[in-house]
Amino acid sequence: MSADIFDEYLRAIHYPRLRLPLVLAYIILDELYRRAEIVVPKTKISMCRDPEDDKFLEAAYEAKADYIITFDRDLLALRDDAKELALREHRIRLLTPREFLEEHAL
């Protein structure tokens, strides 16, 4: 996660459509921050039809992440038939939460 991503999450918890008690949202964000690998992206990536979403690609590339888990349609539109995206020499899986859980069911 990058600082820009965390800032977006801080804004997003105030969206009315989230329907999550604010106290619980802050607890989740605190736990996410404590467990996340914080990166400072050094590589600029411009691939997404929504340029605001490129920060997720940049952080994933910097961290050499295996996955981006998202509901974001602009990010999901980037994946190929194998649900992957090539970020230069790195390949990353772009999955919805349901797809991720189905792939990693215990």
LOVEXVEX-219700 format. One line per 2 residues: for each residue x, y, z of N, C-alpha, C, O, CB. Coordinates in pm, whole numbers, plus 50000, padded with zeros to 5 digits. Glycine has a CB too. Example, Ala and Ser with C-alpha at 12.3 -4.5 7.8 and 13.67 -1.06 7.14 Angstrom:
51319/49431/50780/51230/49550/50780/51320/49670/50780/51424/49668/50846/51131/49553/50905; 51285/49775/50708/51367/49894/50714/51290/50003/50787/51341/50114/50804/51408/49940/50572
//
This chain:
50085/49884/50000/50000/50000/50000/50090/50123/50000/50197/50124/50060/49903/49999/50122; 50045/50225/49933/50118/50352/49932/50040/50455/50014/49925/50432/50052/50140/50404/49786
50103/50567/50042/50036/50675/50116/49914/50726/50039/49811/50756/50100/50135/50792/50141; 49924/50734/49906/49810/50779/49825/49691/50684/49837/49576/50728/49843/49850/50793/49679
49719/50555/49842/49611/50456/49856/49546/50470/49994/49424/50470/50005/49664/50312/49836; 49628/50482/50097/49571/50496/50232/49486/50623/50241/49379/50622/50303/49684/50500/50338
49531/50732/50181/49452/50855/50180/49318/50834/50112/49215/50884/50158/49528/50968/50109; 49317/50758/50002/49190/50730/49935/49099/50647/50024/48979/50671/50029/49215/50657/49803
49154/50549/50093/49074/50468/50185/49015/50555/50297/48900/50535/50336/49160/50354/50246; 49093/50650/50347/49042/50740/50450/48923/50822/50399/48827/50844/50472/49154/50835/50499
48930/50866/50275/48817/50939/50216/48698/50845/50193/48583/50881/50218/48858/51005/50082; 48727/50724/50146/48621/50630/50107/48535/50584/50225/48417/50555/50207/48681/50510/50039
48593/50576/50343/48513/50528/50457/48400/50625/50492/48310/50591/50569/48602/50506/50579; 48405/50744/50438/48300/50842/50464/48191/50842/50357/48094/50917/50367/48360/50981/50475
48206/50758/50254/48102/50750/50151/47976/50688/50210/47984/50584/50275/48153/50667/50028; 47860/50750/50188/47735/50695/50242/47706/50552/50195/47647/50474/50270/47620/50784/50204
47744/50518/50073/47713/50384/50021/47791/50273/50089/47759/50155/50072/47741/50380/49872; 47894/50308/50167/47973/50207/50235/47890/50133/50339/47906/50012/50358/48095/50272/50301
47803/50205/50406/47712/50145/50506/47786/50064/50612/47743/49956/50651/47610/50056/50437; 47897/50118/50657/47976/50057/50761/47991/50159/50872/48027/50273/50845/48116/50009/50707
47963/50120/50998/47981/50217/51105/48123/50274/51102/48220/50200/51086/47952/50151/51242; 48133/50404/51117/48261/50473/51106/48365/50419/51202/48483/50408/51167/48242/50620/51129
48325/50385/51322/48419/50331/51420/48478/50199/51369/48598/50176/51379/48348/50309/51557; 48393/50113/51314/48441/49987/51259/48532/50011/51139/48634/49942/51124/48322/49897/51219
48498/50106/51055/48582/50138/50938/48721/50182/50983/48820/50141/50924/48516/50249/50853; 48729/50264/51086/48859/50308/51136/48938/50193/51198/49060/50187/51185/48841/50420/51239
48870/50102/51264/48938/49985/51321/48997/49899/51209/49110/49852/51218/48838/49900/51408; 48919/49880/51103/48967/49801/50989/49085/49871/50922/49185/49806/50889/48854/49780/50886
49075/50002/50902/49185/50076/50840/49312/50071/50925/49422/50059/50872/49144/50221/50816; 49296/50081/51056/49410/50075/51145/49479/49939/51133/49602/49931/51125/49367/50100/51290
49401/49834/51131/49457/49699/51119/49522/49680/50982/49630/49621/50972/49348/49593/51142; 49459/49729/50879/49516/49722/50744/49650/49794/50738/49747/49742/50683/49419/49781/50641
49656/49912/50794/49779/49990/50792/49892/49917/50867/50007/49917/50823/49756/50128/50854; 49857/49857/50979/49959/49788/51059/50011/49663/50990/50126/49624/51011/49902/49751/51194
49928/49599/50908/49968/49475/50841/50023/49496/50700/50089/49408/50646/49851/49381/50835; 49996/49611/50642/50033/49636/50503/50182/49660/50487/50250/49709/50578/49956/49755/50448
50231/49625/50371/50366/49664/50332/50351/49801/50267/50284/49815/50165/50434/49559/50233; 50412/49902/50327/50403/50039/50276/50516/50059/50175/50633/50037/50205/50411/50145/50392
50478/50101/50056/50577/50123/49950/50569/50267/49901/50465/50333/49912/50556/50024/49833; 50678/50312/49847/50685/50442/49780/50714/50411/49633/50828/50385/49596/50796/50538/49845
50610/50414/49550/50631/50376/49410/50733/50467/49342/50728/50589/49352/50499/50381/49333; 50826/50403/49274/50929/50475/49199/50900/50475/49050/50959/50553/48975/51066/50413/49225
50809/50389/49007/50777/50374/48866/50638/50430/48839/50541/50391/48905/50786/50227/48823; 50628/50520/48744/50499/50577/48704/50434/50483/48603/50496/50446/48504/50517/50721/48645
50310/50446/48630/50234/50359/48540/50108/50433/48499/50035/50486/48584/50200/50222/48607; 50082/50436/48370/49961/50500/48316/49891/50400/48225/49913/50398/48104/49995/50632/48239
49807/50317/48285/49738/50212/48209/49587/50217/48222/49515/50173/48133/49786/50077/48252; 49539/50269/48332/49398/50260/48365/49318/50372/48298/49365/50485/48285/49379/50264/48516
49197/50339/48256/49112/50443/48195/49074/50549/48296/49040/50661/48259/48985/50380/48135; 49081/50516/48425/49067/50616/48531/49206/50640/48589/49255/50558/48667/48965/50568/48644
49270/50749/48553/49408/50774/48599/49424/50771/48751/49534/50746/48801/49456/50907/48547; 49317/50795/48824/49324/50789/48972/49352/50648/49021/49400/50629/49133/49193/50840/49033
49324/50548/48939/49347/50409/48978/49489/50360/48949/49527/50252/48994/49249/50319/48909; 49565/50437/48875/49702/50396/48844/49786/50380/48971/49883/50305/48970/49768/50498/48751
49752/50449/49078/49828/50438/49203/49827/50295/49258/49922/50252/49324/49772/50534/49309; 49719/50221/49231/49712/50082/49276/49808/49994/49196/49872/49904/49251/49567/50028/49263
49819/50022/49068/49913/49948/48983/50056/49981/49021/50142/49892/49026/49889/49982/48835; 50083/50107/49048/50217/50149/49087/50261/50084/49218/50374/50036/49229/50224/50302/49100
50172/50081/49315/50205/50019/49445/50223/49868/49428/50314/49810/49486/50095/50048/49549; 50137/49805/49350/50147/49661/49328/50278/49627/49257/50343/49527/49290/50027/49610/49247
50315/49708/49160/50441/49685/49088/50561/49703/49182/50653/49621/49182/50453/49780/48968; 50560/49808/49260/50671/49836/49352/50687/49723/49453/50800/49683/49485/50648/49971/49427
50576/49670/49503/50579/49565/49604/50596/49426/49541/50615/49327/49612/50452/49568/49687; 50590/49419/49409/50591/49290/49338/50479/49201/49395/50499/49083/49423/50731/49219/49351
50362/49263/49410/50246/49194/49465/50199/49082/49372/50216/49090/49251/50131/49293/49490; 50142/48982/49430/50085/48871/49352/49943/48902/49307/49899/48853/49204/50086/48743/49434
49872/48986/49384/49730/49012/49358/49695/49159/49379/49757/49229/49459/49643/48925/49447; 49594/49202/49306/49515/49319/49341/49373/49265/49355/49318/49208/49261/49526/49438/49232
49315/49284/49472/49178/49239/49498/49091/49363/49497/49114/49454/49576/49167/49161/49635; 48991/49368/49409/48915/49491/49393/48777/49466/49333/48754/49364/49268/48992/49589/49305
48688/49560/49356/48560/49566/49286/48566/49669/49173/48472/49680/49094/48445/49600/49385; 48675/49743/49165/48685/49854/49071/48683/49805/48926/48771/49730/48884/48814/49934/49098
48582/49847/48853/48565/49801/48714/48676/49849/48622/48714/49780/48528/48431/49848/48661; 48729/49968/48649/48836/50021/48565/48963/49937/48580/49034/49914/48482/48865/50167/48602
48992/49891/48700/49107/49803/48719/49081/49664/48662/49166/49607/48595/49142/49793/48868; 48963/49610/48689/48931/49476/48640/48930/49470/48487/48956/49364/48430/48795/49433/48693
48901/49581/48423/48898/49585/48276/49038/49564/48216/49049/49536/48097/48840/49718/48228; 49141/49578/48295/49278/49565/48246/49325/49419/48235/49424/49392/48168/49371/49640/48337
49255/49329/48298/49304/49191/48304/49275/49115/48174/49185/49149/48098/49241/49118/48422; 49356/49012/48154/49339/48928/48035/49247/48811/48068/49185/48808/48175/49476/48877/47983
49237/48714/47978/49149/48598/47999/49189/48514/48120/49105/48446/48179/49149/48510/47876; 49315/48520/48157/49363/48448/48274/49349/48531/48402/49397/48492/48509/49510/48407/48255
49283/48646/48389/49264/48738/48502/49396/48791/48554/49414/48811/48675/49188/48668/48615; 49487/48814/48461/49619/48867/48495/49645/48995/48418/49578/49026/48319/49729/48764/48467
49744/49067/48467/49788/49190/48404/49941/49192/48407/50002/49163/48509/49729/49316/48474; 50001/49225/48295/50146/49239/48289/50181/49383/48323/50140/49477/48256/50202/49199/48149
50259/49398/48429/50314/49528/48467/50463/49520/48441/50541/49479/48526/50282/49565/48619; 50500/49561/48322/50637/49545/48274/50675/49398/48282/50607/49315/48222/50737/49632/48357
50780/49362/48354/50820/49221/48361/50744/49142/48467/50762/49021/48479/50969/49212/48389; 50659/49208/48543/50585/49144/48653/50441/49118/48612/50376/49203/48552/50589/49233/48780
50392/48999/48646/50251/48966/48622/50178/48963/48755/50230/48914/48856/50237/48829/48547; 50058/49016/48754/49978/49024/48877/49837/48976/48847/49783/49003/48740/49977/49169/48933
49778/48906/48942/49639/48861/48929/49548/48975/48973/49569/49034/49079/49612/48730/49013; 49448/49005/48893/49348/49107/48925/49216/49034/48947/49155/48984/48852/49335/49215/48810
49173/49027/49072/49055/48948/49107/48956/49029/49190/48992/49123/49260/49096/48824/49183; 48830/48989/49180/48730/49041/49274/48750/48966/49406/48814/48861/49408/48582/49024/49218
48697/49019/49515/48708/48946/49642/48651/48803/49631/48710/48709/49684/48636/49022/49753; 48538/48788/49564/48477/48655/49549/48571/48560/49474/48589/48445/49514/48341/48665/49476
48629/48608/49364/48720/48524/49286/48841/48483/49369/48886/48368/49362/48766/48598/49160; 48893/48576/49446/49008/48545/49530/48972/48437/49633/49047/48341/49651/49059/48671/49602
48858/48453/49699/48817/48358/49801/48787/48221/49738/48817/48118/49799/48694/48411/49876; 48729/48219/49618/48703/48092/49551/48833/48020/49517/48841/47897/49527/48621/48114/49424
48936/48095/49478/49065/48035/49446/49140/47988/49569/49223/47897/49561/49149/48133/49371; 49110/48050/49683/49186/48020/49804/49100/47963/49916/49131/47979/50034/49255/48143/49853
48992/47896/49877/48903/47833/49977/48979/47725/50051/49055/47648/49992/48776/47774/49910; 48957/47721/50179/49025/47619/50262/48960/47485/50247/49003/47388/50309/49025/47660/50409
//
